[in-house]
Amino acid sequence: MRRALVMVFAAGALGGCTLEPTYLRPAPAVPSSWPVGAAYPPAGPAASPSVRYQDIFRDPRLQDIIARALANNQDLQAALANVGIARAQYRVQRAQLLPNIGATATAGESRNRSQTARSYEADVGFSAFELDLFGRLRSLNHAAQQQYLASEAGARTARLTLIAEVATAYLTLATDRSLLAVATDTEASASKSVDLTRARLAGGVAPRSDLSQAQTILYQARSDRADLTTITAQDRNALDLLVGAAVPDADLPGSIESLDGMLGELPAGLDSRILLRRPDVEQAEHQLRAANAQIGAARAAFFPTIDLTALAGVASPQLSALFHSGSFVWSAQAAAAQTIFDGGANRGNLALTKAQRDLATAQYQKAIQTAFREVADALARQGTIDEQMAAQTALEASAADNYAVVQALYEQGVDSYLNALDAQRTLYSARLSLASTRLVRAANLVTLYRSLGGEEAAPASQAARGAS
């Protein structure tokens, strides 16, 4: 029995090595810096990439809605459940590295002619414990660990995506409420113009064409108001779905203009290496590491497997003498098995694992390239949005002033209604465009926050320890 235990511990010491290829992180197939040019903001000093969503979305109502969504959203709950499944699978696989020790106790009686024989036995031991001399079990354990870490990164991806979707839905609802207000105001203004034109027509001062022209913008604004009423209701339904519960009216934004000053700024001076900490990129790398570990298990399948069985206990024909010194018994045996012919199954399995590693490498590089594209696009928008916003604001102010002047001239009979109609249409369009531009600026900040990976994650080693 002592020899058997020595064999177990010696095998454990030898099992520290594996046949896995040495893992080297692939060089990211993207430029080392972001694009530069007229569309991009100037580079700033190096800054910390970790940003909490509370630092970006400063509206307390939005923060509360995001917190509720993180607690209730079913997609996120499913992602967290997958983490639990992967953690449990990792524990099961890791347990294969240790022997399964069991205890048994038996009592028996048999009779042969006139004789009765009794036997009593108590044993402790293990059977068919595989000595991991070539690292097969250890490689499978590494693969399970990396799959667990990949699932944990996937849950963080789901969390980050949920935060971004809630913020976008909140901002979209705010913008559509602003557009609805513009359409409602324009309908009311156009209705007054129609009443005025109808009165001038009745007095023989205006032609019938003026009334028809005035009605066109009235009906257009009325149609837009009806459509935007539906859209704002749908926006609210989408927000309720993300949160997992109805959002109270008091927590909803009144307009996109009311959120001015409620959005923070992301730090400047970030190089493209920040993409390596995006949770979806981390997930792809953990899956690549898992595929690399599977190669080690496939290589180990070419070597023999060695199983050890050991048993120690006591046996006696009398229960009273069961634990006397002379009743101690033990046994130990080792069995080695080697496949002689498998029709090429082992070679095929090794080729399969190598192909799966190549696939995981391509998916990892694609994840980085997609992340780079998303950040570069968001930076391009960030570099010009302030100028666009200033121009749209000036356009709206000029259109409002022009409409006031032209409408006054028409009411005094100095100018034609066609000029007043054009001025009103220009003002209506400018107000709609200004609200939409506000959404573009806010939504781009959400996109940049999500694309850069949001908050810093716990180190992978800490996450792995959490599975123990």
C-alpha distance (Angstrom), angle and dihedral (degrees) to the residues before:
residue distance angle dihedral
M1 . . .
R2 3.78 . .
R3 3.78 89.3 .
A4 3.77 90.6 51.3
L5 3.79 91.9 52.9
V6 3.80 90.5 48.2
M7 3.81 88.6 53.3
V8 3.81 91.3 51.6
F9 3.78 94.5 51.7
A10 3.81 92.8 43.2
A11 3.79 89.7 51.3
G12 3.78 90.3 50.0
A13 3.80 89.6 54.2
L14 3.80 92.2 49.0
G15 3.80 91.4 46.4
G16 3.78 92.5 69.5
C17 3.80 91.1 91.8
T18 3.79 127.9 70.1
L19 3.78 138.3 -169.9
E20 3.81 92.9 -122.0
P21 3.81 117.1 132.0
T22 3.80 112.6 -107.5
Y23 3.79 106.1 -93.5
L24 3.80 116.2 -124.8
R25 3.79 118.5 178.4
P26 3.82 108.1 -120.4
A27 3.79 114.3 -114.5
P28 3.84 106.7 -104.9
A29 3.80 110.1 -102.9
V30 3.81 92.5 -136.8
P31 3.82 134.2 88.7
S32 3.80 116.3 -83.7
S33 3.81 92.0 -123.9
W34 3.78 137.8 36.1
P35 3.80 121.5 -96.5
V36 3.80 117.6 -86.7
G37 3.77 131.1 -152.0
A38 3.77 143.5 94.2
A39 3.80 92.7 -48.6
Y40 3.81 95.6 54.6
P41 3.80 131.3 76.2
P42 3.82 116.8 -113.5
A43 3.78 116.0 -93.2
G44 3.78 115.8 -101.5
P45 3.81 134.8 -162.7
A46 3.79 119.6 -64.1
A47 3.79 112.5 -77.6
S48 3.79 138.2 -177.7
P49 3.82 110.6 -87.8
S50 3.80 94.7 -151.6
V51 3.80 111.4 99.1
R52 3.79 127.5 168.5
Y53 3.76 116.9 -136.2
Q54 3.82 88.4 -124.8
D55 3.82 88.1 63.8
I56 3.81 91.7 55.2
F57 3.80 102.2 34.9
R58 3.79 101.9 47.3
D59 3.80 98.3 168.9
P60 3.84 104.4 111.2
R61 3.79 90.7 -147.3
L62 3.81 92.0 54.7
Q63 3.80 91.3 46.2
D64 3.80 90.2 53.3
I65 3.82 91.7 48.5
I66 3.82 91.3 50.4
A67 3.81 90.8 49.8
R68 3.79 90.7 52.0
A69 3.80 91.3 48.1
L70 3.81 91.2 51.7
A71 3.80 88.6 53.6
N72 3.82 98.8 43.5
N73 3.81 111.1 25.7
Q74 3.80 110.5 117.1
D75 3.80 95.9 -151.8
L76 3.79 89.2 57.7
Q77 3.80 91.0 45.7
A78 3.81 88.9 53.4
A79 3.81 90.4 50.9
L80 3.80 90.7 51.0
A81 3.80 90.1 48.5
N82 3.81 88.7 54.5
V83 3.80 88.5 54.3
G84 3.80 89.2 54.2
I85 3.79 90.8 49.4
A86 3.80 92.7 50.1
R87 3.81 91.3 46.4
A88 3.80 90.9 52.9
Q89 3.81 91.9 47.3
Y90 3.78 89.8 51.3
R91 3.81 90.8 52.7
V92 3.79 91.5 49.3
Q93 3.80 92.0 50.1
R94 3.80 93.1 45.8
A95 3.80 90.3 53.0
Q96 3.83 88.8 64.9
L97 3.81 88.1 73.2
L98 3.82 91.0 67.7
P99 3.82 129.8 59.5
N100 3.78 118.9 -103.3
I101 3.80 102.9 -125.3
G102 3.78 118.1 -160.9
A103 3.80 138.1 176.5
T104 3.79 127.6 -142.7
A105 3.80 134.6 -175.6
T106 3.81 123.6 -168.2
A107 3.76 136.3 -179.5
G108 3.81 123.3 -171.6
E109 3.77 141.8 176.2
S110 3.80 129.8 -167.1
R111 3.80 134.3 176.0
N112 3.79 126.2 -149.8
R113 3.85 113.7 -176.2
S114 3.79 103.8 -53.3
Q115 3.81 97.4 -15.1
T116 3.81 126.7 91.3
A117 3.79 119.5 -159.9
R118 3.76 124.9 -164.7
S119 3.80 129.3 -169.5
Y120 3.78 134.2 -172.9
E121 3.82 125.9 -169.7
A122 3.81 138.0 174.7
D123 3.83 120.5 -174.7
V124 3.79 140.3 177.9
G125 3.79 120.6 -167.6
F126 3.78 150.5 104.4
S127 3.78 134.3 -108.6
A128 3.80 136.4 -152.1
F129 3.80 93.9 3.4
E130 3.81 106.3 171.5
L131 3.78 114.4 -133.1
D132 3.79 103.4 -138.5
L133 3.80 95.3 -144.3
F134 3.82 94.2 147.2
G135 3.81 98.0 38.3
R136 3.82 99.2 -111.4
L137 3.80 94.2 135.9
R138 3.77 92.2 39.5
S139 3.81 91.1 53.3
L140 3.79 90.8 49.7
N141 3.80 87.9 49.3
H142 3.81 90.5 52.1
A143 3.80 90.2 49.6
A144 3.82 92.1 50.4
Q145 3.79 90.6 48.1
Q146 3.80 91.7 52.3
Q147 3.80 91.5 47.2
Y148 3.79 88.6 53.0
L149 3.79 91.0 50.5
A150 3.81 89.2 47.2
S151 3.79 90.6 53.7
E152 3.81 89.9 48.7
A153 3.82 89.5 52.4
G154 3.80 88.8 47.1
A155 3.80 89.7 55.5
R156 3.80 89.6 52.2
T157 3.81 88.5 50.2
A158 3.80 89.3 53.0
R159 3.81 90.4 48.5
L160 3.80 92.9 49.4
T161 3.79 91.9 46.6
L162 3.80 91.3 49.3
I163 3.81 92.1 52.0
A164 3.80 90.4 50.2
E165 3.81 93.4 46.4
V166 3.80 92.9 49.3
A167 3.80 91.7 48.9
T168 3.81 91.4 47.1
A169 3.81 92.2 48.5
Y170 3.81 90.3 48.8
L171 3.82 92.2 50.1
T172 3.80 92.3 44.2
L173 3.80 91.1 53.0
A174 3.80 89.7 49.2
T175 3.81 91.1 50.7
D176 3.79 95.0 46.5
R177 3.79 89.3 50.5
S178 3.81 88.0 53.7
L179 3.81 90.6 49.0
L180 3.81 89.4 48.5
A181 3.80 89.9 52.5
V182 3.80 90.7 50.3
A183 3.80 91.7 49.9
T184 3.81 91.0 47.2
D185 3.81 92.3 49.5
T186 3.80 91.6 46.8
E187 3.80 91.3 49.3
A188 3.79 90.4 52.2
S189 3.81 92.0 47.4
A190 3.80 92.2 46.2
S191 3.79 90.5 48.6
K192 3.82 89.7 56.7
S193 3.80 89.6 48.6
V194 3.80 90.6 51.7
D195 3.82 91.1 50.2
L196 3.79 90.9 48.9
T197 3.80 93.2 47.1
R198 3.78 91.8 46.9
A199 3.82 89.5 53.1
R200 3.81 91.3 48.8
L201 3.81 89.5 48.8
A202 3.79 90.8 52.0
G203 3.79 89.4 50.3
G204 3.78 91.7 51.0
V205 3.82 91.9 -115.8
A206 3.82 98.8 110.8
P207 3.84 131.9 41.4
R208 3.79 122.2 -118.8
S209 3.79 90.0 -110.1
D210 3.81 89.1 68.1
L211 3.81 90.0 59.0
S212 3.81 92.2 48.8
Q213 3.79 91.1 49.8
A214 3.80 92.3 48.7
Q215 3.80 90.6 51.4
T216 3.83 93.1 54.1
I217 3.78 94.9 67.1
L218 3.82 90.9 40.1
Y219 3.79 91.9 56.5
Q220 3.79 92.4 41.9
A221 3.82 91.4 53.5
R222 3.80 90.8 44.4
S223 3.80 90.9 51.9
D224 3.82 90.7 47.7
R225 3.80 90.8 49.3
A226 3.80 92.1 52.9
D227 3.81 91.6 47.3
L228 3.81 93.7 47.0
T229 3.81 90.6 48.6
T230 3.79 87.7 59.5
I231 3.81 92.8 43.5
T232 3.80 94.0 51.8
A233 3.81 89.6 50.7
Q234 3.81 89.4 51.4
D235 3.82 90.2 47.3
R236 3.77 89.2 55.9
N237 3.80 92.0 48.3
A238 3.81 89.7 52.2
L239 3.81 91.0 50.6
D240 3.81 91.9 48.4
L241 3.81 89.9 51.5
L242 3.81 92.4 51.6
V243 3.80 92.0 47.9
G244 3.79 93.6 44.4
A245 3.82 92.3 -131.2
A246 3.79 139.8 53.9
V247 3.79 112.7 -76.2
P248 3.84 111.6 -135.0
D249 3.81 117.6 -116.1
A250 3.79 90.6 -118.6
D251 3.82 90.4 62.5
L252 3.80 95.2 53.2
P253 3.83 122.6 96.7
G254 3.78 118.1 -111.9
S255 3.80 95.7 -148.4
I256 3.78 142.5 -19.0
E257 3.82 88.8 -106.1
S258 3.80 89.7 61.7
L259 3.81 89.3 63.7
D260 3.80 95.6 61.0
G261 3.80 107.2 128.5
M262 3.82 91.7 16.7
L263 3.81 94.9 98.6
G264 3.79 123.5 75.2
E265 3.80 129.7 -150.4
L266 3.77 128.4 -108.0
P267 3.81 118.0 -123.6
A268 3.80 118.3 -94.2
G269 3.79 126.7 -138.2
L270 3.82 98.9 58.6
D271 3.80 117.7 150.6
S272 3.77 124.1 -149.0
R273 3.83 93.1 -98.9
I274 3.80 86.6 81.1
L275 3.81 86.2 77.7
L276 3.82 89.6 73.0
R277 3.81 89.6 70.0
R278 3.80 95.1 52.3
P279 3.80 105.7 117.3
D280 3.80 94.2 -127.8
V281 3.81 90.3 51.6
E282 3.81 90.3 47.4
Q283 3.80 88.9 49.4
A284 3.81 90.8 53.0
E285 3.81 91.3 49.4
H286 3.81 93.1 50.1
Q287 3.80 88.8 51.3
L288 3.81 88.3 50.7
R289 3.81 90.2 51.4
A290 3.81 89.8 49.5
A291 3.80 90.9 52.2
N292 3.80 89.4 49.4
A293 3.82 90.5 53.0
Q294 3.81 91.4 50.6
I295 3.81 88.1 61.6
G296 3.81 88.6 61.2
A297 3.81 91.1 53.0
A298 3.81 90.8 48.2
R299 3.80 91.3 50.6
A300 3.81 91.7 49.0
A301 3.81 89.4 56.2
F302 3.84 88.3 73.0
F303 3.82 90.1 65.9
P304 3.81 128.9 70.6
T305 3.77 122.0 -89.1
I306 3.79 118.4 -131.3
D307 3.80 120.6 -156.1
L308 3.78 124.6 -168.6
T309 3.79 127.1 -156.8
A310 3.81 122.4 -173.8
L311 3.77 132.4 173.6
A312 3.81 132.4 -177.7
G313 3.78 128.2 176.4
V314 3.75 148.7 108.1
A315 3.81 131.3 -80.5
S316 3.78 131.7 -174.5
P317 3.80 139.9 156.6
Q318 3.81 88.1 -131.4
L319 3.80 125.0 57.2
S320 3.82 91.6 -145.5
A321 3.82 91.4 57.9
L322 3.80 96.0 43.6
F323 3.80 95.7 107.1
H324 3.83 98.6 38.3
S325 3.80 116.1 122.7
G326 3.77 94.2 -109.3
S327 3.84 93.0 58.2
F328 3.85 96.6 67.6
V329 3.81 115.0 117.9
W330 3.79 133.7 173.3
S331 3.76 140.2 176.4
A332 3.80 136.2 -174.3
Q333 3.77 133.5 -177.2
A334 3.78 138.0 171.7
A335 3.78 126.4 -153.5
A336 3.80 126.9 -164.2
A337 3.80 123.6 -162.4
Q338 3.80 128.5 -171.6
T339 3.78 126.5 179.2
I340 3.80 110.1 -125.7
F341 3.80 98.4 -174.3
D342 3.81 127.8 8.1
G343 3.78 102.0 160.7
G344 3.80 91.4 -108.3
A345 3.82 94.9 -56.6
N346 3.80 94.1 133.9
R347 3.79 92.7 48.6
G348 3.77 90.5 47.0
N349 3.79 91.5 49.7
L350 3.81 90.9 49.9
A351 3.81 90.6 49.9
L352 3.80 88.9 48.6
T353 3.81 93.4 53.5
K354 3.81 91.1 48.2
A355 3.80 91.0 50.7
Q356 3.81 89.8 48.4
R357 3.80 89.0 52.5
D358 3.82 89.9 51.7
L359 3.81 89.2 50.5
A360 3.81 91.3 49.1
T361 3.82 89.6 49.6
A362 3.80 91.2 53.2
Q363 3.80 91.3 47.3
Y364 3.80 90.1 49.7
Q365 3.80 92.0 51.9
K366 3.80 91.3 45.6
A367 3.81 90.6 51.6
I368 3.82 89.8 54.2
Q369 3.80 92.9 45.8
T370 3.80 91.8 49.2
A371 3.79 90.2 49.3
F372 3.82 91.1 49.7
R373 3.81 91.3 50.7
E374 3.81 92.5 49.2
V375 3.81 93.3 49.9
A376 3.82 93.3 43.7
D377 3.82 91.1 51.2
A378 3.79 91.6 48.5
L379 3.81 91.4 48.7
A380 3.81 90.1 50.2
R381 3.79 89.5 55.5
Q382 3.78 92.5 43.9
G383 3.80 91.1 54.0
T384 3.81 94.2 59.5
I385 3.79 106.6 24.7
D386 3.81 96.2 89.9
E387 3.79 91.0 54.4
Q388 3.80 90.7 46.7
M389 3.80 90.9 48.0
A390 3.80 92.1 51.1
A391 3.81 91.0 49.4
Q392 3.81 93.0 48.8
T393 3.80 91.1 48.8
A394 3.80 91.3 51.2
L395 3.81 90.4 46.1
E396 3.79 91.9 52.9
A397 3.80 91.8 48.9
S398 3.82 92.7 48.2
A399 3.80 92.0 46.7
A400 3.81 91.2 50.8
D401 3.81 92.0 49.8
N402 3.80 92.0 46.6
Y403 3.79 92.4 49.3
A404 3.80 92.0 50.3
V405 3.83 91.5 51.9
V406 3.81 96.4 44.0
Q407 3.81 93.3 44.7
A408 3.80 90.8 51.7
L409 3.82 90.8 50.6
Y410 3.80 90.6 50.4
E411 3.78 93.0 49.4
Q412 3.80 88.5 51.9
G413 3.79 90.6 50.4
V414 3.79 93.1 -116.5
D415 3.82 98.5 113.3
S416 3.82 136.0 34.5
Y417 3.77 123.1 -100.8
L418 3.80 91.2 -121.2
N419 3.82 90.0 71.3
A420 3.80 90.8 47.8
L421 3.80 90.3 49.5
D422 3.80 92.2 50.9
A423 3.80 90.8 48.4
Q424 3.79 91.7 50.3
R425 3.80 92.3 48.8
T426 3.80 90.5 48.8
L427 3.79 91.1 50.9
Y428 3.80 92.2 47.7
S429 3.79 91.9 50.7
A430 3.82 92.4 45.4
R431 3.81 92.5 52.2
L432 3.80 91.8 49.2
S433 3.81 91.6 47.4
L434 3.80 92.4 49.2
A435 3.80 92.3 54.0
S436 3.81 90.8 46.4
T437 3.81 91.0 50.0
R438 3.79 89.9 53.0
L439 3.80 88.0 55.5
V440 3.81 91.6 48.6
R441 3.80 90.5 53.8
A442 3.81 93.9 47.0
A443 3.80 95.7 41.7
N444 3.80 91.0 49.5
L445 3.80 89.4 57.3
V446 3.81 88.6 53.3
T447 3.81 89.9 49.4
L448 3.80 92.2 49.6
Y449 3.81 91.3 48.8
R450 3.80 91.7 51.4
S451 3.81 94.4 41.7
L452 3.80 93.0 53.1
G453 3.79 91.3 53.1
G454 3.79 103.0 -107.2
E455 3.77 117.0 -126.2
E456 3.78 125.2 16.2
A457 3.80 113.5 -96.7
A458 3.79 128.3 -135.1
P459 3.82 112.7 -92.0
A460 3.78 114.5 -89.2
S461 3.79 91.9 -118.0
Q462 3.79 90.5 56.6
A463 3.80 91.1 49.7
A464 3.79 90.0 50.4
R465 3.80 91.1 51.6
G466 3.79 88.2 51.7
A467 3.79 88.7 63.4
S468 3.78 92.6 59.8
